[in-house]
Amino acid sequence: MAQINTSSNSSDSVGTKFLALISRVFIAVVIPLIAFAVIYAGFIFLRDSNAPKWLIALVAIVWGVGGVGLLFWVFNGIVERLPDKWTQRLQPFVFAGPAIAILIWYLALPTARTFWLSLLDRNGTEFIGIQNYVAIFTERLMREAFRNNLMWIIFGSTFSVAAGLLIAVLADRSKWERVSKSLIFLPMAISFVGAGVIWNFMYESRPIDVPQIGLLNAIVVAFGGSPKAWFAWTDIIPWNNLFLIVIVIWLQTGYSMVLFSAALKGIPNELLEAARVDGATEIRIFFGIMIPYIRGTLITVWTTVVIFTLKIFDVVWVMTGGQFGTEVIATQFYRQSFVARNSGFGSAIAIILLIAVIPVMIYNLRQFREQEAF
């Protein structure tokens, strides 16, 4: 009799485990499929629906926020039903998983596809190896673009950072600090295309017998000079790029100033006062105390502006379209990819631009790590 009961209990235990396994499989497979089906149905509705715009907007909000919440709830529920050992291992990926998936889908996979296209011909059909990369370093306009980007890095980033730091130091001692900083930061609210249009009027050139509407030429004519077509002035190429670089300095100085101002306010006043009591001049305090104290911020701002200048496009395209010796890497990428329809060459330029940015980003991340920013 005891043997029969033992056998019965054993079979019940096996049945219970089997049902538990089936339920786990159901939860792990069917519920995620349902969740993805609901999210996909929302995507199809948003893409193809002719419903009123207010309804589409409402569904987009509910679908976007609710969809993310639904996925998190489903996967977190699955992970929490696993043994504790696996729960601890997998649960961080439930939180980081969506971000990782977005990075893979929108960054890693397009990068891999772009690299593959860079090994193909202009139509993306025939494999030609590294010929596009050889052409990048031998083609005249690309050499011009590399030279100009180097000028943007040297002059654009350096003067943006230097001007921002100088203004931050001086403005902190002014009773008009808030007003002056607001005015200097104001260009950051302007788009790069808008800034290009504004500065086009600054550099506008008209015949000498016609009133000048360009500020720079109006000043030149007022002092008895002849108006100049500043960008087409062949005698100063490639230095005509400096007229474009001034625009980005004007835009980025406010960004640098705000970050430097915040860093400078973190310097203990006791340290500065002790230096002054010891007879240190303001210049010595600046180079001996302020610069070392905000060194991390200084490097971070400079590398950020360098990355930006490497990718500069809007200002150049609006002002000159890359003519008169002002081509940069990004304008060449646009021209080859979307004007000349040379997908292979354009993709190779994009990969070269990515490679150029990566070392600066790595250096920036190392600085963050040293400062225990993350």
C-alpha positions, 0 to 999 in steps of 0.5 A: 500500500505504501509502495502504491502511495509512493508511486502515486506521489511520484507521478503527481510530482512529475505531473506538477513539474511537467505542468510547471515546465509547460507554463514557463514555456508558455510564458517565455514564448507565447506572451512575448509573441503576443506583446510583439504582435500588439506592438507591430499592429500599432506600428502598422496602424501608425504607418498605414492608417487614414484616421484623424491626426489627433487619434494617430497622435494619441495612439503613437503616445500610448503605443510608444510608452505603453509598448516599452512598458509592456515589453519591460513587464513581459521580460522582467516577469519571465526573468523573475520566474527563473532560478535566482542565480539566472535572475541575477545574471539576466535582470540587468539586461532587461533594463539595458536590453532595449538600449542595446537593441536600439544601438545595434539596430540603428548604429552597429548594423548600419555601420556594418552595412556601410562598410560592406557598401564601401567595398562595392562599386558605385552601384553597389553590385560589384566587389572592388575591395579597397579601391574606394579607400585608395581613391579617398587618399588620392583624389584632389577634392578629398585631400582638400577636404582633409586639409580644411577639416584640419583647419577647422580642428586647429582654429575652430575648436581652439578658438571656441574653447579659448574664447569660452574660457576667457569669457567665463573667467571675466564674466564671473567677476562682472556685476552684469554676469547673467546678462552678458552670459545670456547674450553670448549663449544666445547664438546656441539657440540658432540653427546652423542653417540659420547662422549660415543665412545670417552670416551670408548677409555679413559677407555679402558682396555687391559692385562698388557703385551699389550700396553694400548690405554686407557689414564687412564690405560696408566697413571696407568701403567706408575706409576707401577699400573695394568690396571683396567676394570673401569666399571666392577671393582666390588669392587667400585660398585656403585661408578663406575657410577662416571666414566659415570657421568664425561662424562656428566659433560664434556659435560654440563659444557660448557652449564652452562658456557655460561649462567652464563657468560651472567648473570655475564656480567649483573652485574653492574660494579659500584656495584663490584667496590664499593664493592672492594673500601669498602675492600671486598675480591673477595671471599666475592664479589663472594658469597655476590654479584655475587651469589645473583645477578644471583640466578635466572639463577643459579636455572634455569640452575641447574633444567635444568641439573637435568631434563636432568640427570633424563632422561640420556640414551645415555651415559650409553647405549653406555658405559656399556649397563646398566651392572655392576650396572650402570642401570638408569631409561631410560635404564630400560625403553628401556630394558623392552619395546623393549628388553623384550617386556613388554609393561605394565612394560615399560609404567609404568617406563615411567610414573614414569619418567614423574612424577619425572620430573614434580616437577622440571619443575613446580619449574622452571616455577615458577622461570621464573614467578617470574623473569617475563620471561613470 
